[in-house]
């Protein structure tokens, strides 16, 4: 049942990310118009969609994406509030360490293709191991 493009009882994280993106788009669009109630309606609609579609991370996933977006200009608030939201998953809080260490400059280009190849290659290896078992 999970090998289908749509499984009615559970959706993967890509749907959550899409709903977060739609919510951010609505916040940007209606923020320029100064219409806070339209922003709230788009956000609520995306949260409701996450609930009804049974997305990975559900309403919290959409909320968290929007929270990090709204606090983008204040990295310390983003880290504090993001960490508070992730207290139920302490390992995830550690993700803020490398995020805060990033200085905005581009990394070494010689590693670029290694990481482009590594990610899909390791997923392929894990899939082959699963098929072999």
N, C-alpha and C positions, 0 to 999 in steps of 0.2 A: 504494500500500500504506500510506502514511503518513496517508491521509485516513480512517482507521478509528479507532474508539475504543480498540482494542487491537491493537498491532503486536508479534508475538511476539519480534522480535529487538531491540527498543529501546523503552523507556518514557520519557516526558518527565519533567520535573522535578516535576510535580505528584504523581506516585507517590512520588518521593523525599521530598517534603515531607510527604505523608501518612504514610509509614513513620516519619519523624522524629517526627511528632506522636504516633503510636501508641507509639513508644519512650518519649517523654517522659511520656505518660499512664501507661504501665506503671511507669516509675521513680517517679512521684508516688504511684500507688496502692500499690505494694508497699513503697515507702519508709516509708509511714505504718504499715505492718504490721511493719516491721523485717526484711523478708525480702530480703536482698541477692541470694540465688540466684535468686529469682523476677524481680528487676530485671534481673539478668544474662541470664536466659533470654529475657525479652521483648526486650531489646536485641539479643541474638544472633539471635533469630528475625526481627527487623526487618532486621538486616544480611544474613542469609541470604536473606530475601525480596527485598531489593534486588539481590543477586547473581543469584538465579534469574530475576527479572523483567527483568534487564538495564536497570535504572533509570539515568537520567541521574545522573552522579557516583557511582553504585554504592554500595558499602559506605562509601566515604569520605563521601558526602553525609549518610548517616544518622549516622555517627560525628561529623561536624562539627556537625550540628544539636544532638546530645546534648551535645557538648563546650561549645558556647556556652550551652546551657541550664544545665549544671552550674556554670558559672563566672559566671552571671548576677549574683550578688551581689558579685563582685569584677571591676569593669570593666577594671582594668589587667591582671590575669591573663588575662581574656578576650581582650584585645587582643594580648598577647604570644603566648599559645598559639595563638590564631586566626591570627595572622600567620605563626607558624612552620609551621602546617599548610598555609598558602597560598603557601609559598615557590615552588612550581612554577607559580604563576599570580600574578606580582608585582602586576599591575594591580588584582587583587581586594583586596590588602592596603590599598589606598587607601580602600576602603569604610569602614575603621575610623576614618578621620579625621572625616567628618561624624557618624558614630555617637557618637564621643567628645565631639563639640562640642554634641550635643543636651543641653539642660539640663532636660528634662522638662516644659517649659511648652508650651502649645498655640500653634501658629503663627497668623499673620494670617488671619482668616476670609475676607477678600476674594479670596484666591487659591485657596480650597478648590474651587470649581466649575471653575476653570481646569484644575486637575490631574485632577479627576474626568473631564473631557471630553477633555483632551489625550491621556491614555494610550490609551484605546480608539480615539480618532480617528487617532492616528499609526499604530496597528496596521492600521486600515482602509486608510489611504493606502498603507502598505507592501504590503498584500495586493493593492490595485488596481494598483500598479506592477508587482508580480510577475505578475499576470494579463495585463497589457498586454504584457509582454515575452514 
